[in-house]
Amino acid sequence: MKGVSKFYKPGEVDAKALIAGNDVLLFAEDVPTGIKEIKAAIERGEITQEEIDQRCMKILLVKQWSGLDGYKKIQIKNLYEDLNTKEAELINRKLNEAALTLLQNKNDRIPLQQLDTLKIASLNLGYKELNVFQQTLSNYSPITHFGIDKEAKQIAFDTILTKLKSYNLVIVHLNNTNQKPDKDFGLTPQVKSMLDALVKQNKVIINIAANPYILEKIESVKDAESIIMSYEDNEYSQSYAAQLIFGGVAATGKLPISIGSYNYGTGITTKVVRLKYTIPEEVGTNSVLLNKIDSIALKGVNDKVYPGCQVLVVKSGKVIYQKSFGYHTYDKKIKVKNDDLYDIASITKIAASTISLMKLVDDKKVGLDASLGTYLPELKGSNKENIVIREMLTHQAGLKDWIPFWNKTVNKDGTYKAGIYNSDPTDLYYKRVANNLYINKNYEDTIFKQIVDSPIKDKGKYLYSDLGYYFLKRIIEKETKTPLNVYVKNTFYAPLGLTTMGYKPLTRFDKERIAPTELDKKFRKQLVHGDVHDQGAAMMGGVGGHAGVFSNANDLAVLMQLFLNKGEYGGTKYIDSSVVSEFTKCQYCKDNRRAIGFDKPETNKEKESPVCDCVSYISFGHAGFTGTLAWADPANQLIYIFLSNRVNPSADENKLAKSGIRTKIQEVIYEVVK
């Protein structure tokens, strides 16, 4: 190294390096002189021949350990894969994760809390393109991304700075630097001025993917809310730095130098409070074996069981598998991506209605063993008045399985009856059913009356029914004085940072991000795309207690992790653990597998189970008519999410159920993940 060699002559520096403890000397400029100087050092007693022999033996033993004493010609085929194993990747990941150093954290900003109060932007400061850091951030919260090349003109920086004014938190990823301190480590004047202006204008978290000595060149960052030093700019450091901000990983690193006001050993520690994104090897399983899921999922696409799907697996709070397959439709125009949305159908029952009821039970506003009439006095005198909520949500209250409400709104020739629908939204017709189809706002009362007038049969006997969730929706809205879709958004989805989950996706996303469902030739007479597939929920304006929620697999996994955590996620307690335990356990186990709102595995081998036999009995979840499944297993700390639009273009033939694909994938998970 020049730091040494410039002070000593060739040969002399070789002896000095050997005396200092080096075993191997590289880039010797004068070998004969080096040997001469080393011999002279031995004669002077500065080093012994025995020490040199020991070091030589050490090198020879390492060569033997490496197999160099039995030389074989290297096989070039698959050399890259042989050298870059998943085990090596795991080590690399762990090194990058452990190195992350939190230098500053004002007001304990990291991990981020109260996500519903934050309007977050990210800035890739160095390159214009979206990077892994930004993509990973989007797993945790809705974020608007910006990027700019460090050589861009000042006007481009000014434009972005102006746009960032409307955000109350900006997460900066500083990159595209170099190792030359005399060149300011590659920082341009525009980048410096951007950082100076940004920390004055916004609350800022900055991730420095660069040489730590760069802190001397950007002193203004001391005014940032939080400073992360990730040292390198690779996909692992980017991913884990982003996860650190939200508590997917913990900060444990220490600064290896003293620089400015930051002393050697500086490093604030944090806790893990949200899902981590990693590889299967971290939980002791094998990526190759888990990739058996790929072939099963792709077979479903190729056999036209569904146009496309998303599959996600969580083990012990770590996302170890997250992939998308196929297309939105069979015309293969739009590939399925991880952030696309699916109609999750009856999973809405646990993702919206049941979780809301949990909160009301926790707050002592609703009792599970109270009757419907207690909260809905309009049921007085009807055969629904004395239905107990616990029995209703375990599907043994004697309710009909379903009612085709739409049938009474069309004539025999298929035309719509007068006064019920309108092609354009108005004050009277503002509830959207489908494209160019809006229903009279008062028709919900007609639907409710049909349910109230329906018969009660075989009370105490299990019969799966959607009808109870119409009552539940009304109870929730009455007790909270808030529409169901607004209540779940404000109480759960927004605080949890769910980027996609919610009702009425067309008001929030481009249609191209939403997988369409059925080509409905009978009722809506169009391809249902972005509107809820279930006819009853559609007639409620897209907000049903039993259907209507759209989501991607990632957001659904977060919600299932909340249940697995007994009501806690992101450092916040949403529901008391005793309430979660009560809702997720079997209630009438002899002839009814159901929990309260949740489905359970079937213990009777003669009956069909919604999941494989490999799950534990304490596991719980729900399936959806559109081809979806969300399942959590506390005993094995496993979450399995499967989303598809198997009803496209027709729901008539349930190939997914016949194929057993969801169960086969689950069997692979339990076979591989220990």
N, C-alpha and C positions, 0 to 999 in steps of 0.2 A: 504494500500500500504506500502511496506517495507520502502519507503522513509520517512514515518511518524511513522509507528508502531515500527521501531527499536529504536526510541528515547523515546518511552513511554510504560508504562506497560499495560497489558490487563485491560480493564475497563477504565483506564485513557484515552487511545486513543479514546475510544467510546465517552466520554464526549467532548473531544477536537474536534472531527469530527462534532458532533451535534452543538457545539458552532460556528464552522466555517461555518455552513449553510447547511450541509447535512440533507436531510429529511429521508433517509433510510440508515441504517448501515448494511454493509455486512461483513460476515466472522468474526463475534464477537467471540473472543477466550474465553471470560468469561462473560456470560450474567449477572449473579447475581452481579458481581463486577461492570459491566458496569452500571446497574440500580442504584447501590449505588453511583457511582461517578457522575451520572447525577443529582441525588437528591441533592448531596452535592453542585454541581454547581448552582442549583436553590437557595439553601440557601445562597450561596456566592453572588448571584445576577448576575452571569455571563450569565444566561439565565433564562427566566421566564416560569412558568407553562403555561401561555397563549400562548407563542410562540410554545411550544411543542404541545399543543392542536390544534393550527392552522395547524401545519405540519401533525398531525395525521388526521385532517379533510381533508386536501389536498389529502392525500393518499387514504382515504376512498372514496372521490369524484371521484378520478381517477379510482378506482376499480368499482364504480357505472357506470361511463362513459364507461368503458370497458365491462359492462354487467355482472360483476361477482356477482351482487346482485340477478340476475335471472339465476342461473347456469343451463346450459343444457349440456348434454353429447356431446362431440365433434364427429362430423361425419368424420370418417377418409377418406371416399371415396372422391377423388378429393381434398384432403387437400392441397397437394403441389400447385395445380393450384389456389386454393382459396387464399393461402397465397402469392403466387408469381404472382400477377396480372400484366397486362401490365402497369397499372397506377403506380404500385410499380417499375417496370422496368424503366419507364420513369424518375421517381424521382432519381433512382440509376444512370441512364445515365447522367442526368443533374448535379448531384453531382460530378461525375467523370470528366465531361467536365469542370465544373466551377473550379475545383481544379487545373487543368493543369496550371503549372507555368513556364513561359519562363524566365529563369534566365540570359541567355546570348544570344545575337543575333548580332554577328559581321556583319557589312555591310548589316544589315537588310536581312540576309540570308533567314529567315522565314517570310512570306510564300515564297516557292521557285519560282523563276522566270526563264525565258529563259531556259525552260526545254530541248530544242533542243541542248543546249550547255553542258548539263550534262550527264555524264555516271555514273549512280548511282548503288551502291550496298548496300544491307542491311545486317546487321550482328546480328543474335539472339545470344547475348553473355550471355550464361547461360545454354541454352538448344539447342540441335541439331535440333529439329523439327521445321518446318515452323509454325509460329504462326499468330494470328489475326492481330497483328501489321504489319507484313510483307505482309499479304494478302491484308490488307487495303491500304498499300502503292501502291500496283499494280493497284489500281483503278485509280491512277492519272498519272502514268508514267511507261515506261518500266524499270524494275528493276531486277537485278540479286540477288538472295537471298542466303545467307550463314548462317549456324548455327553450334554452337559448345557447347558441354557440358562443364561446368566449371571445371570438374574433368579430362578432356581430357589431354593426354600427351602433353608436350611442343612442340613436333614435329608437332602435329596436328594444334596447334596455329600458328606455324611458316609457315606451308603450306598455311593456309588461309591468313595470312598477306602478303605473297608473291603474292597470287592471287589478293589481293585487290589493289596492286600497279597500276594496269591498270585503276582504276576508279578515277575520279576526285571529287567524293563525296561519302562518306560512311555514312550511317545512322545506328547507333548502338542502339540496344534495350538491356539495361543492366537489367538482371533479375536473378531469382533463388538465391535470397539473403535471409537473415534472420534478426531478430531483436536484435542480440547479438553484441554489440559494442566491447566486449572483444574478439570476434572471427572475427573481421573485417567485421561484418554483412554478413558473409558467403562468402566473396570474397576470391578467391584462388590466390596464387602467379601468376599463369598463366594468370588469368583474369586481374590482376593489370598490369603485364608486357605487355599484349596485348594492353590495353588502352594507356599505356605510349608510346608504339611504334607506335600505330595507329595515334595518334594526331600529331606525328612528321612526319609521312609518308603521310597522307592524309588530305584533308579537311573533317571534321567530324561533324556530328550532333549527339548528344547523348540524348536518352530518358532514364531517370533513373527511373525505376519502383521499387522503394525501399524507405527505410527510409531516409529522407533528411540528417540525420547526417552522412550518408555514404560518403558525400562530403569530410569529413575530411580524409577519407581513400584513396581517389582517386584524389588528388590535381592536377594531370596532366590534368584532363578534362578541367581545366581553359583555356587550349590552343585550345579547340574545337571551331568550328565556332558558334554553338548554343547548349545550354543545356536546356532540358525540364525536369522538375521534375513532374512525374505523380504519385508518392507516392506508388501506388499499382500496382500489376500485375494481373489484371483481364481482361476479354474480352472487357469491356467497356473502361477502361483506355487505353488499347492497341489500340483500334479502334480510339478513339478520339485523342490520341497523334499522331498517324499517320496522321489523318486528319488535325491536327494543322500544321504539317510541310508543307502541300500543301495549306493551307488556306481554308479547308473545314469547320473548326470551328475556332473561335478566341481565342487567349490567353487572359485570364482575371484574372487568379489566382495570389495570393500573398504568398510569403514564410512565414510560420507561426513561424519561428525561425530565429535566427542569427547564421550563421555557416561559419567560415572562412571569406572570403572576401564578402560574401553575407549577407546583413543585413535583419532583420525582415521587412517584407513588400515589399521586392524586387519582381518585376514581370513586365515584359515588355508586353504591349498590342499589339495585331495585329488585322487585319481585315479578314473578310470572303470574299474570292475571287473565290472559286470553289464550286462544288457540295458537299453537306453534306450527309452522309449516316446514317440514323436513322430509327426509327419505326413510323408507321402511327399516333400513339397517339401524337407525337410532333406537328403535324399540325392539331390536333383536331379531328382526325378520329379514327375508330375502326379497329384493326387488324383482328378481327374475321369476320367483314363484308367485309373487303377488300379481305379476303381469299376466297371469292366467286369466285375470278378469278381462283383459283386452280382447282375447279371442272370443270369450262368451258374449261380451257386449257387441262386438263387431258381427258375430253370427246373427244376433238379433236384427241388426241393420240389414245385413245381406239377405236374410230370410223374410224381410219386410214385416217383422214383428212391430217395429217402430221406425220412423225415419231417422231418429237420433236420440241420444241420451247423455246424461251426466252421471258420473259415479264418484262418490267421495267416501273415504274411510278415515276415521279418527281413532287413534289408540292412545289412551292415557293423556288426553289433551293435546295430542300431536296429529296434525293432518299428514298422513303418510301416503295417501293416494288421492289424486284429484285429476280426473281426465274427462274429456268430452269426446263423443263419437258421432259419426254420421252427420246428417243435415237437418234443417228445419222441416223440410218436406221431401218427398221422393223425387222431386225434380232436380234435387242436388244443387241448388243455386246458392244457398247460404249454409256454410258449415257451422256446426254447433260449437260455441266457445264457452269457457267456464263462467263467464259473466252474463250469459244469456238467461232469460227468464222462462219458466214453465208454469202452467196452471197446475197447482199442487192439489186441486180438488179437495177430497175429504180430509187431507192433512190439515186443512183450514180448521177443522174441529179442534185440534190440539194447538195449532199455531195462532189461533185468534180467540175462539170462544172459550175453550177450556182454560187457557192461561189467564184470560180475563176473569173467569169465575174463580180461579185459584186466588187471584188478588183480592177479589171481593170477599171470599171466605176468610182469607188471612186478615182482612180489615174488619171482620165481624159484621159485614153488611148483608151477607147471604148465608143461609144455613143449608147444608147438603140434605138434611133430613126434614127440611120444611117442604110444604106443598107449593105447587105453582100458584095456587090461589092466594098464598101469602103475599106474593109480589105482583101478581096480575089479577087484581080484583075483577077485571072484566070477564074472568073465567068462572065467576060465581054462578052456580046453578048448572054448569056444564059437566060433562063426564071427564073433563081435564082438570077440574078444580083441585082434586085431592091427589093428583099425581105427585109423587115424591121425587125431588130433583135427583137424588142418588140413583133411584131406580130408572129414571128417564135416561140418564147419561150412561147407564150400563145396558141400555136397550132391552129392558124387561118391564116396561111400563104399560105394555099392551098397545102401543101406537102402531099404526100402519107403517109399512116399510117406506113408502113414498106416495106422492100424489102428482100425477102429470098435470100441473096447474095450467100449462099452456094450452091444453086441449080445449078448454072452455073459452079460449080467446080467439079461436079460429072457426070459420064456417066449414061446412062439409066439403066445399070446393077448395079449401085451403086458404082462402082470403081471410084477412083479419076482420074481426067484428068491429063495428063502428064504436068510436068513443074510447077505445082501449089504447090504441097506439097512434103515434104520429111520426112522420118521416123526419121532422126537424124538432129540435129542442125548443120548448116554450116554458112559460111559468107553470103550466099545468102538466106538460109532458117534458120533464127534465131528467128523468131517470133513464139512463142509457141501457138498452138491452143488447143492441148490436149496432153495426154501422147503418145509419139512416133509419134507426128503429128506436123510438123512445116510448116508454109506457106511462100511462096516467099515474100521477103521484099517489092517488087514492087507491089504486088497485091492490096495494099491499094489504089493506084492510080486508079485501075480498079473499086474498090468499089465506090470511089469518083465520077468517071465518070458515073456510073450507077445512082447515085443520081442526078447528074447534068442533065442527059438526061431524068430523069423521069418527067412526066407531072405535071402541076399545075392545080388544079381543085377547084372550089368553094372557092376562096380566100375571106377571111373575115368570113367564116363559121368555127365553131369549129370542128376540127378532130384531135384527139390525134395522134402524130407522133414522132417517134424516129429520123427521118432523120435530123432534124434541129441540133441535137447535134453532128452529124458528122462535120457539118460546124463550130459549136461553138468550138469543140475541135481544129480544125485547126486554128481558130482565136486566141484562147488562146495560143497555142504553137508558133504561129507566133509573137504575141505581147510580149510574155515573153521570147522568144528564148529558151524555155525549154519544154521537153516532159510533157504532162499533169500530168502523175503519179508522176514525180519528183517535178513539181511545187506545187501540192497540199500537197505533203509530206513536203516540205521545208517551205511552206508558212503557212500551217495550222496544219497538223496532228502532226508533230514533236514538234512545239512550244506549242501546246495544250496538249502534253503528251499522245496522243492517243496510246494505247499499241497494238491495233490490226488493226485499220482502215488503208486501203490502197489497192492498186492494187497488183496483182501477189503474193498471200499469200504463195505459195509454196516456194518462195525464202526467206521467213522469218519464216515460222512455219512448224512444223511436220504435215503431212497429217492427223494424228489422232485428231488434234484440229479443223479440218475443216469439217463441215457437207457437205456431197456430195449432188449433185442435181440429174439430170436426167440420166437414162440409155438410152443414145442416140443411138438408133439402126440405124438411117438413115444417119446422117452426120458423127459424130465422131466414131460411132460404139464401144462405150465403156461407162462405168460409168463416168460421168463428176464429178471429185473430185479434188477440189482445183483450177480448171480452171473455168473461167466465163461461166455461163450457156448460156447466150445470144450468138447466133451464129455469129452475126455481130461483136460484141465486141471481140469474140474469134479470128475472122479472122483479127482483128487489133492487134493481139499479146496480147490480154487480157486487153488492155487499150482503152476503149471506152468512149465517152462523155456521153453516155446514160446508160452504164452498165460496170461492171468490178470491182467495189469496194467491198471488203469484210470487215466485222466488227462484233464485238459483240454488244450487246444492250447498254452496258455502254458507249462505245466510241461514239456511235450514239447519246446517250442522251446528252453527253457533247457538241456535235456539235449543237444539237437543242437548248441547253441552250444558246449557243453563239448567235443564231438567236433571242431567246427570250430576251436576254440582249441587243438587238440592236447592235450586232457586237462586244461586249466586253466579255472577259472571262479571269480568272486568273490574273486580274489586267492589262491586255493588251488590247488595242483597235485595233482590226483587220480590221474592216470596219466601216465607218461612219454610224451613226444611221439613217440618212435620206435615205441612199442607201438601208439599210435593210427594212425600211418602204416602200419604193417604190417597191422593189422586192416582198414583201409579201402581197401586197394589190391586190385586184381584178382590172383588167385592162379594160375589156370590159364586164361589169357585166350583161348587158341585156340578152345575150344569151350564155355567156361564163363565167364560174365560175373561170377560172384559173388566178393565179398571174404570175409573171415572173419566170418561172422555177418551181414554187411551185404549188401544188394543193390547192384547197380551198373547203369548204363545199358547197354542192349544195343547193341553195335556192329554186329552182323549185321543188316542192314536187312530180311532175310527173316524175322527173328524178332520177336516182340512185345516191346516194351520197357516197363518199369514206369513210365517217365517220358517227357517229350517229348524230341524230338531237340535241343532248344535247350540242354540242360544240358551241362556239361563232362564229359569222360570221368573226371575225378578225383572227381566227385561221388558221393555214397553215401546210403543210407537204407534204408527198408523199408516195405512195405505190409501191411495187415491185412485178413483175410477179412470183418470186420464193416463195412468201407468206410472204411478209414483209410490215411493216407500221411504219412510224415515223411521229408523229403529235405534234405540239406545240400550246398552246392556251394562248395568252397574257392576255386575260380577266380573266381567271381563274388561271393563272400561273401554268399550267399543261403541262407535257410532257408525252406522251404515246409511248412506243416502243414495237413492236411485230415482232419477227424474227422467221421464220420457213423455212423448205425446203419442202414445200408442193408438189413440182415437183418431189420428189423422191418416187418411181422409175420412174413415168411417169407424164408428164405435160398435158396429153390429157384431163383429167377430173378435173376441178377446184372445188374440194369438199370444199375448204376453202371459196370460194366466196359464194357457195350455203349454207354453214352452218351458215354464218354470225358471226363466232366466234370472229373475230377481233372487230366487232361492239358491240357484246354482252359484251365483256370485257371492252370496252370503256364506255358502259352504266353503268356498275357496278362502275367504277372509278368515274364517274360524280354523281352517286347516293350516293356514300359513302363519297367522299372527298369534303368537303365544303370550 
